[in-house]
Amino acid sequence: MNDENCKAMNFKIHRGTKEIGGSCVEVWTDTSRIVIDIGMPLVNPDKTPFDEKKTENQSREKLISCGILPDIPSLYLGASNTALLISHAHKDHYGLLRYVHPSIEVWLGIGTKILIEISNAFGDEDWKIENYHHLKHDKQFSLGDFKMTPYLMDHSGFDAYAFLIEANGKSLFYSGDFRIHGRKSAMFNWFMGNIKKNIDYLLLEGSTIGRTIMPFKTEDELEEEFVTVFKQTKGINLVYCSGQNIDRLVTIYRACKKTGKTFLIDFYTANVLRNINKRVNSSIPFPSKTNFPEINVYYPHFLTNRVVSLGKKEETIIQFLPHKFDKNKLNDLSDKLVMLVRPSCKYDVEHFLHNLSDGCFIYSMYHGYKESNLKTKKFLDFITGKGMPIVDLHTSGHADLNVLKKMAAAVNPKNIVPIHTFEADRYADILDAYHIVNVNDKETIKI
């Protein structure tokens, strides 16, 4: 190989130039290789929802041949010159991690590792991350030819990072998933004043392009909306949100405190909050009679039976028994409760709650799941059938158009590449001050 190629830095987006989900970017020189994210697809090539069951009992070779796993041989062979970075704990960014050779270095945040471990503990998953290293905000480290600098970002996925990647005098910035209207918005203000400018390529997520041009509500604004609904509701408030959306759980908890409500969470969510509190951020509320007495724990019928059948009772259930809420008291105390639910909690809602029409169901998830996710649709139909009103209280986990422009201004890139978007063709209009490079999946770009 000639000297010019030896000094080059190359990248390839394996999936994400024309879709949201399944994120994976490969960056390499002649002697070193890093992979950023190895996500599960969210959609098929025709944009219909992707079924994760397609990956069950399939070999790596089969998954590579059908385009689900990225074709990066060194990642599966355990090559010493290859490392993997995981930006955050959403499955469309880490969901295929179990196929990576256990000797590969995996770099991820402490919170990200915790959330992946909890997901595995509650699922039928027996794989572990073996050779892991923890990311630290603004702490540079080296991987072969590469110098890597992770930056903590505000996102609905806790402990989410963006990455500055430098090698041979070239630079690439991977935005990851980010926003500035959550509970870590101050991180972006610091970032704008400290990030290196004039980078060669910015890989910029555009999840929300095409959805709305309006700014998104902040978590603080959303908190006040929760307070209003809680005050106006005569009966119980049921809230459907992700048990790993820490910002949203904090929002709901704070609204409960302001309205004198008890926040009733399932023991899965209790595991998430306790681990994040103990190992990452002690301000995160979790079931504690001393520090957060407003939080109680209930044991959903389906989830409890599943965990027991998997033989995982000791690691997931026992520790929260002192905070257990008796489901037989749900009706008597309904006006004092805010209860976190999901479709698998239908049995508990149906058998232990009456007069649902006196309460209010709050949907706090991406609106698209109402139609694309059959379990969600059936659950909402059940709630409506019981005469319970449904209110949407949600804000996006991703950047709005104005924030995308702020990211571009912060790093002042020579080139912007659309990624994690269905609307790559619209970048040129939105970011007209920059050179937009539209590439295809699996296309090699030499910097």
Rosetta blueprint (number, residue, H / E / L):
1 M L
2 N L
3 D H
4 E H
5 N H
6 C H
7 K L
8 A L
9 M L
10 N E
11 F E
12 K E
13 I E
14 H E
15 R E
16 G L
17 T L
18 K L
19 E L
20 I L
21 G L
22 G L
23 S L
24 C E
25 V E
26 E E
27 V E
28 W E
29 T L
30 D L
31 T L
32 S L
33 R E
34 I E
35 V E
36 I E
37 D L
38 I L
39 G L
40 M L
41 P L
42 L L
43 V E
44 N L
45 P L
46 D L
47 K L
48 T L
49 P E
50 F L
51 D L
52 E H
53 K H
54 K H
55 T H
56 E L
57 N L
58 Q L
59 S L
60 R H
61 E H
62 K H
63 L H
64 I H
65 S H
66 C L
67 G L
68 I L
69 L L
70 P L
71 D L
72 I L
73 P H
74 S H
75 L H
76 Y H
77 L H
78 G L
79 A L
80 S L
81 N L
82 T E
83 A E
84 L E
85 L E
86 I L
87 S L
88 H L
89 A L
90 H L
91 K H
92 D H
93 H H
94 Y H
95 G L
96 L L
97 L H
98 R H
99 Y H
100 V L
101 H L
102 P L
103 S L
104 I L
105 E E
106 V E
107 W E
108 L E
109 G L
110 I H
111 G H
112 T H
113 K H
114 I H
115 L H
116 I H
117 E H
118 I H
119 S H
120 N H
121 A H
122 F H
123 G L
124 D L
125 E L
126 D L
127 W L
128 K L
129 I L
130 E L
131 N L
132 Y E
133 H E
134 H E
135 L L
136 K L
137 H L
138 D L
139 K L
140 Q L
141 F E
142 S E
143 L E
144 G L
145 D L
146 F E
147 K E
148 M E
149 T E
150 P E
151 Y E
152 L E
153 M E
154 D E
155 H L
156 S L
157 G L
158 F L
159 D L
160 A E
161 Y E
162 A E
163 F E
164 L E
165 I E
166 E E
167 A E
168 N L
169 G L
170 K E
171 S E
172 L E
173 F E
174 Y E
175 S L
176 G L
177 D L
178 F L
179 R E
180 I L
181 H L
182 G L
183 R L
184 K L
185 S L
186 A H
187 M H
188 F H
189 N H
190 W H
191 F H
192 M H
193 G H
194 N H
195 I L
196 K L
197 K L
198 N L
199 I L
200 D L
201 Y E
202 L E
203 L E
204 L E
205 E E
206 G L
207 S L
208 T L
209 I L
210 G L
211 R L
212 T L
213 I L
214 M L
215 P L
216 F L
217 K L
218 T L
219 E H
220 D H
221 E H
222 L H
223 E H
224 E H
225 E H
226 F H
227 V H
228 T H
229 V H
230 F H
231 K H
232 Q H
233 T L
234 K L
235 G L
236 I L
237 N E
238 L E
239 V E
240 Y E
241 C L
242 S L
243 G L
244 Q L
245 N L
246 I H
247 D H
248 R H
249 L H
250 V H
251 T H
252 I H
253 Y H
254 R H
255 A H
256 C H
257 K H
258 K H
259 T H
260 G L
261 K L
262 T E
263 F E
264 L E
265 I E
266 D E
267 F H
268 Y H
269 T H
270 A H
271 N H
272 V H
273 L H
274 R H
275 N H
276 I H
277 N H
278 K H
279 R H
280 V L
281 N L
282 S L
283 S L
284 I L
285 P L
286 F L
287 P L
288 S E
289 K L
290 T L
291 N L
292 F E
293 P L
294 E L
295 I E
296 N E
297 V E
298 Y E
299 Y L
300 P L
301 H H
302 F H
303 L H
304 T H
305 N H
306 R H
307 V H
308 V H
309 S H
310 L L
311 G L
312 K L
313 K H
314 E H
315 E H
316 T H
317 I L
318 I H
319 Q H
320 F H
321 L H
322 P H
323 H H
324 K E
325 F L
326 D L
327 K H
328 N H
329 K H
330 L L
331 N L
332 D L
333 L L
334 S H
335 D H
336 K H
337 L E
338 V E
339 M E
340 L E
341 V E
342 R L
343 P H
344 S H
345 C H
346 K H
347 Y H
348 D H
349 V H
350 E H
351 H H
352 F H
353 L L
354 H L
355 N L
356 L H
357 S H
358 D H
359 G L
360 C E
361 F E
362 I E
363 Y E
364 S L
365 M L
366 Y L
367 H L
368 G L
369 Y H
370 K H
371 E H
372 S H
373 N L
374 L H
375 K H
376 T H
377 K H
378 K H
379 F H
380 L H
381 D H
382 F H
383 I H
384 T H
385 G H
386 K L
387 G L
388 M L
389 P L
390 I E
391 V E
392 D E
393 L L
394 H L
395 T L
396 S L
397 G L
398 H L
399 A L
400 D L
401 L H
402 N H
403 V H
404 L H
405 K H
406 K H
407 M H
408 A H
409 A H
410 A H
411 V H
412 N L
413 P L
414 K L
415 N E
416 I E
417 V E
418 P E
419 I E
420 H L
421 T L
422 F L
423 E L
424 A H
425 D H
426 R H
427 Y H
428 A H
429 D H
430 I H
431 L L
432 D L
433 A L
434 Y L
435 H L
436 I E
437 V L
438 N L
439 V L
440 N L
441 D L
442 K L
443 E L
444 T E
445 I E
446 K E
447 I L
